[in-house]
Amino acid sequence: MDPVEIMLHENRVVPNYHPVISAETQLVVGYEIEAFFHEEDGTVQSIDWFFKDLTIPDEFRLELSRLLLEKAIEYQMKTDPSMYIFFTYDTNLLMKDRGECLEKFLDIYTKKGFDINKLIIQLKEEFKTEEMDSVRILFNYFKSIGIRIALDDIGERSGSFDRLAYLKPSVVKIDVGFLKDNDSPHLYRDVHHSLSLLSQKIGATLMFKNISTYHQLNHAWRNGGRFYQGNYLIRSGQEYVPIDCCQEKMKKDFQLFVNYERKKIKAQMTLTNAINQQLKSILTSIHSDDPLDETILKIGKACSDYAFRVYICNEEGLQLSANAEKDNDGNWSLKEEIRNKNWSWRPYFFENIARMNIEKKGILSDLYTDIEKNEQIRTFSYPISDTLYVFLDIPYAYLYEQEGLL
C-alpha cells in the first residue's frame, strides 16, 4: 500500500481497539489502539507498519498519529471515559521535539474534559545510551502532568533491566507470543520472573501481550502480570466490548491455575517432609567425628533413589567435603576437585542457612539449571549440626517422574 494514498485518504484511517484485561477484576480496563485503513472495496487492512517505516516523512507519521489518537480519545470520551488508552508513539519522533507536539495536542483535549491520567503512551525500547538522561527527564515530566509511559517489547535487547531501573516507566510490556503451547522455557520463566520483581521495586505494572494460548496466559499469571492482552482472551475490533466479556473465561482459567499450583506446593511439601524424615533417620547412625567424605557417601547411597550429588558446606559457604556423585550405573564415588570451593555467592544462600538454623529442618530449592549437567534440578539442604549443612542435588529425571515437582 502506498503511504501517499493513505495520506490522501486519511479520513479512511480508523482505530481498532484491542482490549486490555485486568488480572485483579478480570474486566476490561483499557484498549490498545491499532491503526487500520478502509479500502475502496470495503476491506480493512492494518497499517501499523506505516508508523515504523522510517522512509516515510516524519510529518506524515506525526499527522497520522495525531489523527488516530484524536479519534481514539473522542470515542473514549463518548463511550466510556474510565477506559485507559494505550497508544504507541514513535520513540524518535517523541525525542525529536521533546514531546512538544504531543503535549500541545493533549492540552486541547484536556480542556475538552479528557482525563489525561487515562492515557498510556507506549514506546519501543529504542533509546540510545547517550539519550538516556534526556529520556529520563522527559519521562519524569510526563509523569508530573499525568501521562503514563509504557515501555514495549522489554527484553528484546541487552541492558533492559538497567534501562528499566533508570527510567522507571509506569507499565512494562512483555511479548509472550513466541512461547509454544508446551511448558514455557525455563530460561524465559526466570527472566520474566526477574522482570516482575524489578517492576514491583520501581512501581511499574507488568503487562503481557500477544497471549494466544492457555499456556501463555498461565505463564503471564505465574510471572506477576497485572494486565493481559491477546487473541486467546479477545480480538481487537472497531468498538468497545462489554467490560466483563472475558471474566467468566478468566475465572475458570485462574481456578485451574490455582488448583495446579496447590498440587505443586503439596508435592513439594510431601517430598520435603519425606527427605527430612529420611535424613533425620540416617544421621542417627552417623557420628559427629566421622570423616565428612564418609558421611556424604553414606547419605548418597541411602538417598540414591532421588539424589545424584551430595556435599557438605559450613555456614560461610565453604565446601568442606568432596562431592559424592552417582554415575549412570548407580555407583557412588568422590570428586576431590570441588573441595574448598565457596558457594556463598549463590542467591538465597545465607537466607536458607538462617531458615535452617531457626526451623531445624531442610529446604527444597526452586528449579534452576545445573551448570555441569545443563539440566533443571532442585537442591535439598539440611542442617546436620549448628555449623554444617548437607546439600543433595535432585536430577531432572526424578523430578519429571513426580507430579508437581517441575
C-alpha positions in Angstrom: 0.0 0.0 0.0 1.3 3.4 -1.0 1.9 5.8 2.0 0.9 8.7 -0.2 -2.5 7.1 -0.9 -3.1 6.7 2.9 -2.3 10.4 3.5 -4.6 11.4 0.6 -7.4 9.4 2.2 -6.6 9.9 5.8 -10.3 10.1 6.6 -10.4 6.3 6.0 -7.8 5.6 8.7 -9.6 4.3 11.7 -8.6 2.9 15.1 -9.2 -0.6 16.2 -9.5 -1.3 19.9 -7.7 -4.3 21.4 -9.0 -4.9 25.0 -6.6 -4.9 27.9 -7.8 -7.1 30.8 -7.0 -6.7 34.5 -5.9 -9.8 36.5 -7.5 -8.3 39.6 -11.0 -8.0 38.3 -10.9 -9.9 35.0 -12.6 -6.9 33.5 -11.6 -4.7 30.5 -9.7 -1.7 31.8 -8.5 -0.2 28.6 -7.7 -0.6 24.9 -4.6 -0.6 22.8 -5.1 1.5 19.7 -4.3 -0.3 16.3 -4.3 1.6 13.0 -6.5 0.3 10.1 -7.3 1.6 6.7 -10.6 1.1 4.8 -10.1 0.2 1.2 -12.5 1.3 -1.5 -13.7 -2.3 -1.9 -14.7 -2.4 1.7 -11.8 -4.5 3.1 -9.8 -3.3 6.1 -6.1 -3.5 6.4 -3.7 -3.0 9.3 -1.3 -0.1 8.7 0.7 -0.3 11.9 3.7 -0.6 9.6 3.2 3.0 8.5 4.4 4.3 11.8 7.5 2.1 11.8 8.7 2.9 8.3 11.5 5.5 8.7 11.4 6.2 4.9 8.1 7.9 5.4 8.5 11.6 6.2 8.2 12.5 9.9 5.4 15.0 9.3 3.3 12.2 7.6 3.7 9.9 10.6 3.1 12.7 13.1 -0.1 13.7 11.3 -1.5 10.2 11.2 -0.6 9.6 14.8 -2.4 12.8 15.8 -5.5 11.8 13.7 -5.6 8.3 15.2 -5.2 9.5 18.8 -7.8 12.2 18.2 -10.4 9.6 17.1 -9.5 7.2 19.9 -9.8 10.0 22.6 -13.1 11.3 21.2 -14.5 7.7 21.1 -13.3 7.1 24.7 -14.9 10.3 26.0 -18.2 9.5 24.3 -18.3 5.8 25.1 -16.5 5.1 28.4 -14.2 7.7 29.9 -13.0 5.2 32.5 -11.0 3.2 29.9 -7.3 3.6 29.6 -5.9 4.3 26.1 -2.7 2.5 25.2 -1.3 4.5 22.3 2.0 3.6 20.5 4.1 6.7 19.7 7.3 6.7 17.7 10.3 7.0 20.1 12.4 9.0 17.7 9.6 11.5 16.9 9.0 11.9 20.6 12.6 12.7 21.4 13.0 14.9 18.3 10.8 17.7 19.8 10.9 16.5 23.5 7.2 15.7 23.3 6.2 19.2 22.5 3.7 18.3 19.6 2.1 15.6 21.8 1.8 17.9 24.8 0.2 20.7 22.7 -2.3 18.2 21.2 -3.2 16.7 24.5 -3.7 20.2 26.0 -6.6 20.8 23.6 -8.4 17.6 24.7 -7.8 18.1 28.4 -9.6 21.4 28.1 -12.5 19.5 26.5 -12.7 17.2 29.6 -10.3 14.3 28.7 -8.7 12.8 31.7 -5.0 12.7 30.8 -4.4 10.1 33.5 -6.2 7.7 31.2 -3.5 7.9 28.5 -0.6 5.5 28.4 2.0 6.3 25.8 3.7 3.2 24.6 7.3 3.5 23.4 9.7 0.9 22.0 12.9 0.4 23.9 15.0 2.1 21.2 16.8 4.8 23.1 20.5 5.3 22.5 22.8 5.2 25.5 23.7 8.9 25.2 19.9 9.8 25.2 19.1 8.2 28.5 19.4 11.3 30.7 17.2 13.2 28.3 14.7 10.4 28.1 14.5 10.2 31.9 13.9 13.9 32.2 11.1 13.6 29.6 9.6 10.6 31.4 9.6 12.4 34.7 8.0 15.5 33.2 5.2 13.4 31.5 4.5 11.7 34.8 4.3 15.1 36.6 1.5 16.1 34.2 -0.3 12.8 34.5 0.8 10.9 31.3 1.9 7.4 31.9 4.7 5.8 29.9 4.8 2.1 28.9 8.0 0.5 27.6 7.1 -2.1 25.0 8.9 -5.3 24.0 11.1 -5.4 27.1 13.9 -7.9 26.9 14.5 -7.8 23.2 17.8 -6.0 23.6 20.6 -6.1 26.1 20.6 -3.7 29.0 16.8 -3.9 29.5 17.0 -4.3 33.3 19.4 -1.3 33.7 17.2 0.8 31.5 14.0 -0.1 33.4 15.6 0.7 36.7 16.9 4.0 35.4 13.8 5.2 33.5 11.1 3.8 35.9 8.2 3.5 33.4 4.6 3.1 34.6 4.0 0.0 32.5 6.3 -2.7 31.4 5.1 -4.7 28.3 6.3 -8.2 27.6 5.6 -10.2 24.4 4.8 -13.9 25.1 3.7 -14.7 21.5 6.8 -16.7 20.8 6.2 -19.2 23.6 4.8 -22.5 22.4 1.9 -24.5 23.7 4.0 -26.7 25.8 5.7 -25.7 29.1 7.3 -22.3 28.8 11.1 -22.4 28.5 12.9 -22.4 31.9 15.1 -19.5 30.8 12.3 -17.2 29.9 10.4 -18.1 33.0 13.4 -16.9 35.1 13.9 -13.8 33.0 10.2 -12.8 33.3 10.1 -13.6 37.0 13.1 -11.2 37.4 11.3 -8.6 35.4 8.3 -9.0 37.6 10.4 -8.4 40.7 12.1 -5.4 39.2 8.7 -3.9 38.1 7.4 -4.2 41.7 10.5 -2.4 43.0 10.1 0.5 40.6 6.4 0.7 40.9 5.6 -0.4 37.4 2.7 -2.6 36.2 3.6 -5.7 34.2 1.6 -6.3 31.1 1.8 -9.4 28.9 0.7 -9.1 25.3 0.1 -11.4 22.3 -1.4 -14.1 24.5 -2.8 -16.6 22.1 -2.9 -19.8 24.1 -3.9 -21.1 27.6 -0.3 -21.8 28.4 0.8 -18.3 27.6 -1.9 -16.9 29.9 -0.7 -19.3 32.6 2.9 -18.0 32.0 1.7 -14.4 32.4 -0.3 -15.2 35.5 2.6 -17.1 37.1 5.0 -14.3 36.4 3.1 -11.4 38.0 1.2 -10.0 35.1 -1.4 -7.5 36.1 -2.6 -6.6 32.6 -3.3 -9.2 29.8 -3.9 -8.8 26.1 -4.2 -11.2 23.2 -6.5 -13.1 20.9 -6.8 -16.0 23.4 -8.9 -13.6 25.5 -10.5 -11.4 22.9 -9.6 -10.0 19.5 -9.5 -6.3 18.6 -12.5 -4.6 17.0 -13.8 -1.3 15.8 -15.9 -0.8 19.0 -15.5 -1.2 22.8 -16.8 -4.5 24.2 -18.7 -5.3 27.4 -16.2 -4.9 30.3 -17.0 -8.4 31.6 -16.6 -10.1 28.2 -13.6 -12.2 29.4 -14.5 -12.5 33.1 -16.1 -15.9 33.1 -13.4 -17.5 30.9 -10.6 -16.0 33.0 -12.2 -17.0 36.3 -12.3 -20.6 35.1 -8.7 -20.5 33.9 -7.5 -18.8 37.1 -9.1 -21.5 39.1 -7.3 -24.2 37.1 -4.0 -22.3 37.6 -4.7 -22.1 41.4 -5.5 -25.8 41.6 -2.3 -26.7 39.7 -0.2 -24.5 42.0 -1.8 -26.1 45.0 -0.9 -29.6 43.7 2.7 -28.4 43.1 3.0 -27.0 46.6 1.6 -30.2 48.1 4.0 -32.3 46.1 7.0 -30.2 47.1 5.9 -30.3 50.8 5.5 -34.1 50.6 9.0 -34.5 49.1 10.5 -32.1 51.7 8.9 -33.9 54.6 10.0 -37.3 53.3 13.6 -36.3 52.8 13.6 -34.6 56.2 12.4 -37.8 57.9 14.9 -39.9 56.0 17.9 -37.7 56.7 16.9 -37.5 60.4 16.9 -41.2 60.5 20.2 -41.5 58.6 22.0 -39.1 60.8 21.3 -41.2 63.9 23.8 -43.8 62.5 26.5 -41.1 61.8 28.8 -39.9 64.5 29.8 -36.2 64.6 33.5 -37.2 64.4 33.1 -39.3 61.3 35.0 -38.0 58.3 32.8 -35.8 56.2 33.6 -37.7 53.0 32.3 -40.9 54.6 29.2 -39.1 55.7 28.3 -37.9 52.3 28.8 -41.3 50.8 26.5 -42.9 53.4 23.9 -40.2 52.7 24.2 -40.5 49.0 23.8 -44.3 49.0 20.8 -44.1 51.3 19.2 -41.4 49.1 20.2 -42.9 45.8 16.6 -43.1 44.6 16.4 -39.4 44.2 19.9 -37.8 44.6 22.9 -37.8 42.3 25.2 -35.4 44.1 25.9 -34.8 47.9 28.3 -32.4 49.6 28.7 -30.5 52.9 29.3 -26.8 53.5 29.8 -24.7 56.6 27.7 -21.6 57.5 30.1 -19.4 55.5 29.5 -21.3 52.2 32.9 -23.1 52.2 32.6 -26.7 50.9 34.4 -28.9 53.5 33.8 -32.2 51.8 34.4 -33.6 48.4 31.5 -34.2 46.1 29.8 -37.6 46.3 28.5 -38.3 42.9 26.4 -41.1 41.4 27.3 -42.5 37.9 25.0 -43.9 35.3 25.3 -47.4 36.9 24.3 -46.1 40.3 27.8 -46.3 41.8 28.9 -43.5 44.2 32.4 -42.0 44.2 34.2 -38.9 45.5 35.2 -35.9 43.4 38.0 -34.2 45.2 38.4 -31.1 42.9 35.3 -29.4 44.3 36.6 -29.4 47.9 37.2 -25.9 49.5 35.1 -24.1 46.9 32.9 -21.3 48.3 29.2 -21.1 47.4 28.3 -18.1 49.5 27.7 -16.1 46.3 24.7 -18.1 45.4 21.3 -16.3 45.7 19.5 -17.0 48.9 22.4 -19.0 50.4 22.5 -17.1 53.7 18.8 -16.7 53.8 18.4 -20.5 53.6 21.1 -21.0 56.2 19.2 -18.7 58.6 16.0 -20.5 57.9 17.5 -23.9 58.6 19.0 -22.7 61.8 15.7 -21.4 63.0 13.4 -24.1 61.7 15.8 -27.0 62.3 14.7 -28.7 59.1 15.6 -28.9 55.4 14.7 -26.7 52.5 13.8 -27.7 48.9 15.1 -25.2 46.4 13.3 -23.8 43.3 14.1 -25.2 39.9 17.4 -24.0 38.5 19.8 -25.1 35.8 22.8 -27.1 36.9 25.9 -25.8 35.1 27.7 -29.1 34.9 24.7 -31.2 33.8 23.0 -28.4 31.8 19.6 -29.5 33.1 17.0 -28.3 35.5 17.4 -29.7 39.1 16.4 -28.9 42.6 18.7 -29.0 45.7 17.7 -30.1 49.2 19.7 -28.6 52.0 19.6 -29.9 55.6 21.3 -28.9 58.8 23.5 -31.7 60.3 24.9 -29.5 63.1 24.9 -25.9 64.2 27.5 -25.1 61.6 27.4 -27.8 58.9 24.8 -28.3 56.2 24.4 -31.2 53.7 23.2 -30.5 50.2 21.6 -33.1 48.0 21.1 -32.4 44.2 18.0 -34.0 42.7 18.1 -34.7 38.9 15.6 -33.7 36.3 14.7 -37.3 35.5 13.4 -37.8 39.1 11.5 -34.5 39.1 9.9 -35.3 35.8 8.6 -38.6 37.0 6.9 -37.0 40.1 3.8 -34.9 39.6 4.1 -31.3 40.6 7.9 -31.0 41.0 8.6 -29.2 37.7 
